[in-house]
Amino acid sequence: MTVKRLAILGSTGSIGTQTLDVVRSHPELFCVSVLAANTSDEVLLQQIEEFSPKTAVLVDETAAARLRERYHGKTEILVGEKALLDAAADDEADTVVTSMVGFAGLAPTLAALKAGKTIALANKETLVVAGELVTALAKEKGVPILPVDSEHCALFQCLQGERRETVERLILTASGGPFRGKTTEELQSVTVADCLKHPTWSMGKKITVDSATLVNKGLEVIEAHWLYDVPYEKIEVAVHPQSILHSMVEFRDGAVMAQLGLPDMRLPIQYALTYPVREAANFGRMDFKTRMGLSFEPPDMKTFRGLALAYEAGKAEGTMPCVLNGANETAVAAFLAGRIGFLDIYECIERAMDAQENVAHPSFETLCEADARARAFVRKFLENKEV
Ligand code: MG
């Protein structure tokens, strides 16, 4: 295997730092050409010193100024949104790891696809808001989109060597998050701190809240639809609190294939980066000598409406998933800032979806407009609500 040259967009976040862990464990397989972050100059500086990329990007100007004051080495430091798009298409990288959060990941992912880069997709919002556009572009350029999301990596592994027409159902597993089993009444008083205590996975804040609302699982249903071209009627969700079985595929003979492993994102990251080769890893092993139970239950979609809303948006297609996502990102930011309650997140999404008209087959510009409108709608709705 030749050395793969990586561009890691969002290198200081949860997936970014775990990707660098994978690189550290296989210096013979990978080198880092590009690192990009939003504002975390301190962490980025350490990463530059350790991995000596050709280029490093900070989107935030103030953070970049701080970095330039402290760093005078060989890595070129670039600043701003445009630099991020250039970095995504950099000649020195073969594979782009898209690990930034939210809608902001769409433009750099499109830039990487246009430049013919292999995508290791951790930014699920990209496929949620622009599934049609992104999959069409990937097809046109003949480049693979390899899933980093643990559920989608599990499905990808289960589908190896199988013919697509033999697939009957995809079953995504969900941990259920920290509030599994709670009633609507109990959810009225939960706090941000309660929400950030995820029982099995250690992740960034935004996705941890999404996991508690089940919006994350909804986004993943839409992501699975686009990645594997399976209709929504054939994508189900099973709550599996242990987070050991990462998803399953049922075939037409009734056989169900599943992938199991410890809840550690470094496994799916490494699989995406080394595919089609399965390389060795030493991130920990399952212990079958200790008693362990695996349980499954249906999701409570009435209480945790995020999942039902995502199915609705996904089936509506057009700009509706983009509206759902923009409304959710705005509502989650307000929740994390302590401005709204947990259940208000659902109300924001629902009202935004009701208020926004759906545009079929949206272009990038149309998606940007739909995203901006959804955000503005939620901000206004929350302002009025607070009064
Ligand atoms: Mg996931």
Residues whose N, C-alpha, C, O or C-beta is under 5 A from the ligand:
A	BS01	MG	D149 S150 E151
